[in-house]
Amino acid sequence: MEYIYAALLLYKAGKDITEESVVAVLQAAGADVDDARAKALVAALDGVDIEEAMATAAVAAAPAAGAAPAAAAEEAPAEEEAAEEEEEDDAAEESGMAGLGALFG
Protein backbone atom coordinates (compact mmCIF):
# COMPACT_ATOMS: atom_id res chain seq x y z
CA MET A 1 0.00 0.00 0.00
CA GLU A 2 2.90 2.34 0.75
CA TYR A 3 3.97 2.13 -2.89
CA ILE A 4 0.58 3.42 -4.01
CA TYR A 5 0.73 6.22 -1.47
CA ALA A 6 4.18 7.17 -2.72
CA ALA A 7 2.88 7.33 -6.30
CA LEU A 8 -0.13 9.41 -5.24
CA LEU A 9 2.10 11.76 -3.28
CA LEU A 10 4.37 12.23 -6.28
CA TYR A 11 1.36 12.78 -8.53
CA LYS A 12 -0.15 15.37 -6.17
CA ALA A 13 3.22 17.15 -5.97
CA GLY A 14 3.39 17.31 -9.77
CA LYS A 15 6.49 15.12 -9.95
CA ASP A 16 7.22 12.32 -12.40
CA ILE A 17 6.43 8.87 -11.07
CA THR A 18 9.62 6.94 -11.73
CA GLU A 19 11.26 4.02 -9.98
CA GLU A 20 13.83 6.37 -8.51
CA SER A 21 11.27 8.85 -7.20
CA VAL A 22 9.07 6.12 -5.67
CA VAL A 23 12.11 4.58 -3.97
CA ALA A 24 13.23 8.00 -2.73
CA VAL A 25 9.83 8.76 -1.18
CA LEU A 26 9.66 5.36 0.51
CA GLN A 27 13.20 5.65 1.85
CA ALA A 28 12.47 9.15 3.14
CA ALA A 29 9.50 7.68 5.00
CA GLY A 30 11.75 5.03 6.53
CA ALA A 31 10.13 2.10 4.73
CA ASP A 32 11.98 -0.98 3.54
CA VAL A 33 12.01 -0.74 -0.24
CA ASP A 34 11.66 -3.61 -2.68
CA ASP A 35 13.01 -2.37 -6.02
CA ALA A 36 10.99 -4.97 -7.91
CA ARG A 37 7.73 -3.67 -6.41
CA ALA A 38 8.66 -0.10 -7.28
CA LYS A 39 9.45 -1.17 -10.83
CA ALA A 40 6.15 -3.09 -11.09
CA LEU A 41 4.19 -0.09 -9.82
CA VAL A 42 5.75 2.27 -12.34
CA ALA A 43 5.10 -0.24 -15.13
CA ALA A 44 1.47 -0.65 -14.02
CA LEU A 45 0.96 3.12 -14.00
CA ASP A 46 2.39 3.57 -17.49
CA GLY A 47 -0.37 5.16 -19.56
CA VAL A 48 -2.82 5.43 -16.64
CA ASP A 49 -4.58 8.75 -16.12
CA ILE A 50 -4.42 8.93 -12.32
CA GLU A 51 -6.91 11.79 -12.09
CA GLU A 52 -9.47 9.78 -14.07
CA ALA A 53 -8.76 6.64 -12.04
CA MET A 54 -9.35 8.51 -8.77
CA ALA A 55 -12.58 10.02 -10.11
CA THR A 56 -13.78 6.59 -11.22
CA ALA A 57 -12.97 5.11 -7.82
CA ALA A 58 -14.85 7.93 -6.08
CA VAL A 59 -17.92 7.39 -8.28
CA ALA A 60 -17.81 3.64 -7.66
CA ALA A 61 -17.67 4.20 -3.91
CA ALA A 62 -20.56 6.70 -3.87
CA PRO A 63 -23.40 4.15 -4.37
CA ALA A 64 -22.11 2.12 -1.43
CA ALA A 65 -22.64 5.11 0.84
CA GLY A 66 -26.34 5.31 -0.08
CA ALA A 67 -27.04 1.58 -0.04
CA ALA A 68 -28.64 1.37 3.43
CA PRO A 69 -32.35 0.52 3.33
CA ALA A 70 -34.52 3.54 4.04
CA ALA A 71 -36.87 1.58 6.29
CA ALA A 72 -34.06 0.52 8.62
CA ALA A 73 -32.80 4.09 8.83
CA GLU A 74 -36.29 5.36 9.75
CA GLU A 75 -36.71 2.77 12.53
CA ALA A 76 -33.30 3.33 14.13
CA PRO A 77 -32.99 5.78 17.01
CA ALA A 78 -30.80 8.84 16.48
CA GLU A 79 -27.75 7.29 18.16
CA GLU A 80 -27.94 4.09 16.12
CA GLU A 81 -28.47 6.10 12.95
CA ALA A 82 -25.28 8.08 13.54
CA ALA A 83 -23.34 4.84 14.13
CA GLU A 84 -24.71 3.35 10.89
CA GLU A 85 -23.69 6.43 8.90
CA GLU A 86 -20.15 6.15 10.25
CA GLU A 87 -20.03 2.48 9.28
CA GLU A 88 -21.29 3.30 5.78
CA ASP A 89 -18.69 6.03 5.40
CA ASP A 90 -15.98 3.60 6.51
CA ALA A 91 -17.23 0.96 4.07
CA ALA A 92 -17.27 3.48 1.22
CA GLU A 93 -13.71 4.57 2.00
CA GLU A 94 -12.53 0.97 2.20
CA SER A 95 -14.16 0.02 -1.11
CA GLY A 96 -12.66 3.09 -2.78
CA MET A 97 -9.21 2.29 -1.46
CA ALA A 98 -9.61 -1.35 -2.48
CA GLY A 99 -10.37 -0.15 -5.98
CA LEU A 100 -7.26 2.00 -6.01
CA GLY A 101 -5.19 -0.89 -4.68
CA ALA A 102 -6.37 -3.10 -7.51
CA LEU A 103 -5.69 -0.36 -10.02
CA PHE A 104 -2.10 0.23 -9.01
CA GLY A 105 -1.13 -3.41 -8.42
C-alpha positions, 0 to 999 in steps of 0.5 A: 500500500505504501507504494501506491501512497508514494505514487499518489504523493508524487502525482499530487506534488506534480512530480514524475512517477519513476522508480527512482522517485518512488524509492526516494519517497519510501526511503524518506518515510523510513520504509523498507524498499523492494526495487521490484515492487517499485518497478512493477508499480511504475510499469502498471501506471504507465499510460494510466490517467491517475486523475481519471482513475481517482474520479472513477474510484470515487464514483464507484464508492458513492453508491455504497454510501447510499445503499442502506435501506430507508426503512431501517434508517427510519426505525433506528434511534438517532444514536444508532443512525449516527453509528450506521452512517459512520459504518457506511462512510468507513465501508465506502472509503474501504471500497474506494481504497480497495479499488485503487489498490487493484488499479495500481497493483 
